[in-house]
C-alpha cells in the first residue's frame, strides 16, 4: 500500500550546488561519440540471453548502422562472451575503423582473463569499474574511501601493464566510478584523479571516464549539474573523454543524456530502443533522431528503420512498443479526424514547396527519412473502422492481419462499402481480402518447388518453377532460409524484390490447418503487401511474395479511359 506520507520512507535527492550553471544555455550542435552496449548491458538484461548466432547478427546490424565503438561483452564473466570476442577477432569480423569494448570488474584474475579474450585485437577499449557509492561501500563491499581508491588504482596499474605488454593493439582505457550519480561529487573527482595519476593519460592519448547514472534517481537537470560540476573540478579535463551511461528508472533517460551533452559530456553509451536492466538504458535511436529533428546528423543511419527494428526484436526476443518514438508501428498513424485533417493540409503545403524546411502538423520528422510512408497510413478514417475489419477477419476467418496491412486493407473495405452502399458482412470482407491478395495470380504464379541442403550447412538451395505470363520458368537460389533463397532466385531471373517485413501463422486446426504468410516487400522503391496461403509455410511465403509482385504490376498498368459510355 502506498504511504500517505512517503517522506517518512524516502529522501529527496540532494542537488549539486551549482548556481552559475552554464549548460541550460547550450545547444547540441554535433553528435557525441556513440558506444552501443546492446551486446553487453542489453544482453545481460534479457530473459533469454543471446546465443552466438544472435550476437553475430546484432553485431553486423550495429556495424551497418554506423557504430564505431561497440561493447561486445563481459568475457571474464561469461564463456559465451569470451568465445564471441575470440570469434570476432580470429575471424576478422571487426572493421579497421571499429573499436570493440569489453567490461571487467576491478579484480586481478578477471582482468587477466579479459586480456586473454582480447589477444590480437586491432582496436580495443578495456572498461573497468568499481562501486564508489557510499551505500555500496558500506553495505556491499565494507570498504572505506581509501580502500575504494586502492581497488581502482590497483586495477588500473594492472591494466596499464597488460596494455604495455601488447603494443600491437591500439588500446583505450575506460574507468567508471559506478553509481556516479549517488557518489559524493568530491570523492568522484578524487578517485578519477587517482586513476588518472596511475594510468597517465595525455591530451593526445586520452582515457575515457564513464560517469553512469547506474540507477536514475533524480530529474535530468541534476545529472547535467553533476557532469558540469565534474568537468569544472577535475584536473586535466583535456586528458579525458567524458562519457555518460544513463539508465531510465524515472523514464527520463533520453532527456538526461541530452542535458549531459549540453553540460559537457563527449560520449554516450546506450542501446538501440533502450533495452536494459529494469526500465532500460538510454534509447540511442530516440536520442539520435531527436538530434536529427534539430538539423544535427547523428552519424548513425536509421534510413530503413523497420528491418532494423525487426532484427533487434529477433536478437533480443523482445517486441518494440508500437508507440515507440520514430519507429513503432503506430507513431506515424493518426486516428483522430482533426489530426488527419491537419496532416493532410500540411502535406499539401509540403508538396507545393518540397524544398522548404519540414513543418507538418503532428509529424516531427518526414516518415520517408526512416523508410516509412505516411500516405499508406492516413487513408484510414478511424480506429473503429480498421479495428472492426481486423476483428471480423480474425474471429470468423482466422486471419490475423499485421498492423500496417490492417490499415491498408481497411481502405479496400471502405471502397467496397462506398460502391455497394450497404452494410459489409464478414463474408464480404473475406471475399474482398481474397480478391485483393490471395487471388493475385498473374502475371506470376507458383507451380512447384524443391528444397535441399548440405549436412551441417546453414544454407538451403531452392529450385522452383513459376509461371510468368503463361510460360513456365525455372528458378534456383541459395540463402539462409527458403524465403531468402527464393528472393535470390527471383533476383537471378531479373525480378529484384526486398523483404521489408514478414508475418506468418497457422489457420485452422488439425488436418485441415493451413499456413498463411503476410509479406511486405519493396519493389522499385515502393512498399507493397502480398499474402499467400498453403498447407506448406514455405509455399505460403513464396506465394505471398508473388502476390505482392502481382499487385505491384497491377498498380503499374495504365487505367482504362473513362468515357460517358463507360459510366453509362
DRENGU-120623 format. One record per residue (C-alpha): x, y, z. Coordinates in steps of 0.2 Angstrom, whole numbers, plus 5000, padded with zeros to 4 digits. Each point is the difference from the previous one (the first is absolute). Last residue first. Layout:
<pts>
XYZ
...
</pts>
This chain:
<pts>
488350234657
501650045008
501049914986
498950094987
500450175008
501849954999
501449945012
501549954991
500749845007
501450025014
501849974995
500749845008
501350045014
498849965014
499749834993
501949974999
500250045018
498549895005
500849864990
501750035009
499150005017
499149844996
501649924994
500850045017
498549925009
500049854989
501849975005
499550025019
498549884998
501149874991
501350005014
498650005013
499349844991
498149965001
499850174990
499650185002
500850154992
499950195004
500850154991
500450175006
500950144990
501350135005
500650104985
501850034996
500049904984
499349855010
500150005019
499149865008
498849975014
499549815002
498649935009
500049815001
498649885003
500249825005
498749874999
499049895012
498849874994
500949855007
500050085018
499550185003
499650154990
501250144994
501849995004
501050155002
501250114990
500750185000
501450084990
500750184998
501050104987
500649864988
500850074985
499549944982
501150014984
499249894986
501449974987
500149815001
501450015012
499050125011
498649875000
501249865006
500750125013
498350045007
499649815000
501649965010
499550135013
498349925001
500649835002
501350045013
501850065002
500150024981
500349914983
499150024984
499249914985
498650054988
499249914986
498750094989
498349944993
499150114988
498350075003
500550185003
501349935013
499749835007
501249955014
501049855002
501249995015
501649935006
500550065017
501749975008
500250015019
501550085009
500349975019
501249854995
500349865012
499449874986
499750094983
498350064996
498549974989
498350084996
498849974986
498750114992
498449994990
498850104989
500150185008
499150134990
500650164992
499050124988
498849965008
499549915015
499350145012
498649895007
500750005018
500250195001
498650124994
498849874995
500249905016
499950155011
498450064991
499349835002
500450005018
499250175003
498449944990
500049855011
500150115016
498650104994
500150184993
498450105003
499350094984
500550134987
500849874989
501450114993
500350105016
500149845010
501249924988
501150155000
500050005019
500549825000
501550044989
500550145012
499949885014
501349894991
501350135002
499850035018
499949815004
501649984989
500950125011
499449915016
500449824995
498349924995
499549845010
498949904989
499149865009
498450034989
498650045013
501050085015
501550064990
499150074985
498650075011
501350095012
501150074986
498550084991
499350075017
501750075005
500250094984
498450085001
500150045018
501750084999
499350134988
500250074983
501449894993
500950084985
501250085011
501149845002
500549964982
500450194998
501250005015
501349904991
501449935010
501849984996
500850105014
500150164990
498349964991
499150035017
500450184998
500450065018
499150085015
498349954992
498550075009
499850154989
501350014985
501450125000
501649934991
501050154994
499550044982
500749904985
498349914997
499050164998
498349964992
500249825006
500350065018
498550115000
499049854995
500949905014
499550135013
498250004994
500049815001
500850005017
498750135007
498549894994
500849845007
500250085017
498250075000
499449824995
500949925014
500849834995
501650074995
501449884996
501850054999
500549935017
498949844998
501249874994
501350065012
501650084993
500150185002
499550005019
499449835006
498150004999
499949824992
501249945015
501549914993
499849815004
501349905009
500949844995
501650115001
500749944983
498349984991
499450175007
501650084994
499949934983
498150064999
500550175005
501450014987
498949944987
498750145005
501350145001
500650014983
500950175000
500649985018
501850044996
501150065014
501050164998
498850095011
499650134987
499650165009
498550104992
498950005016
499049864994
501649904998
500550035018
498449925006
500349864988
501649965009
499350005017
498549904994
501149874992
501250005014
498749965014
500950025016
500149845010
498549905006
498550005012
500749875011
501749954991
500150044982
499250024983
499950194995
499449984982
501849984994
501150005015
501050135010
501750075003
500350194996
501550104997
500750175002
499150075015
500150185003
498450065008
499050014983
500549824998
499449975018
498350084996
499749894985
500549845010
498850045014
498650044987
500249834993
500149915016
498450095007
498949855004
500450015019
501049834999
500750044983
501949975001
501350134994
501849954995
501050164998
501750024993
501350135003
501549984989
501450055011
501850084999
499250174996
499250005017
501750005007
499450025018
498249975004
499050145007
499250084985
499649844991
499349925016
498850155004
499450004982
499749815001
499150025017
498950144994
499549904985
499549865011
499050125011
499150074984
499449834996
498949985015
500749885014
500349825004
500449914983
501049845005
501749984992
500050184996
501749974993
501550114999
501249924988
501850075000
500849964984
501950014998
500850134989
501649974990
500450174992
499450105014
500949885012
499549855010
501149955015
499249835005
500550025019
499750195001
498449984990
499349875012
500450115015
499250154991
498449894997
500049955018
500150185006
498850074988
498749875005
500450045018
499650184998
498449964992
499449885013
499449854991
498149984996
500250064982
501649904998
499249845003
501549914994
501650104999
500349954982
501849994992
500449984982
501749964992
500350014982
501249884991
500649994982
500649825000
501749954994
500750085016
499649845011
501050015015
499750195003
498149965000
500349865013
501050135011
498650134998
498749875005
500949955016
500350185005
498250044997
499449865010
501150055015
499450184998
498249965001
500149885015
501250125008
498750144998
498649895009
501249965014
500450185003
498150045000
499549875012
499649824996
498649885006
499649944982
498149994999
499450105015
501250145003
500950034983
498449964991
499050135011
501450124997
500049994981
501749964993
499749834992
501449944989
500250014982
501249944986
499750034981
501449944989
499750084983
500749904985
500750034982
500949874990
499749855011
501349875001
499749955018
498450075006
499349855008
501649975010
500050185005
498349985008
500649845009
501450105008
498850135005
498949875008
501449935010
500650175006
498350065006
499350184995
498549934991
500149984981
499150074985
500549984982
500050134986
500349974981
500750144989
499450024982
501150094987
500949844994
498449904999
499749865012
499549834993
501849944999
499649825003
501249995015
499550165007
498149994999
500049825005
501250035015
498750135006
498649884998
500949865009
500350115015
498250065000
499449835000
501249955013
499350145011
500850105014
501750044994
499350034982
498850135005
499350054983
500150084983
500050195005
499950084983
501050154995
499950064981
498149984999
499450034982
498349924998
500849874990
501249965013
498749985013
499049884989
501649894998
500250005019
498149955002
500249864988
501649945008
499250005017
498449914994
501149864993
501149995015
498549985013
499150165006
499450005018
498349935003
499150105013
501150154994
500850125012
501849944997
499850024981
499650195002
501550035011
501149904989
499549984982
498950155000
501450115007
500150114985
501350145001
499750164992
501250155000
498950155001
499150084986
500250184996
499150165003
499149965017
499650175007
500650095015
499050135011
499549875013
501849935001
500750165008
499749975019
500450155011
499049945015
500949835000
499749925017
499649824995
498349945005
499649895014
498849874994
498449995011
499949875014
498849865000
499149915015
499350145010
499950114985
498749884993
498650075011
498449914996
501049854996
499549894985
499449835004
</pts>
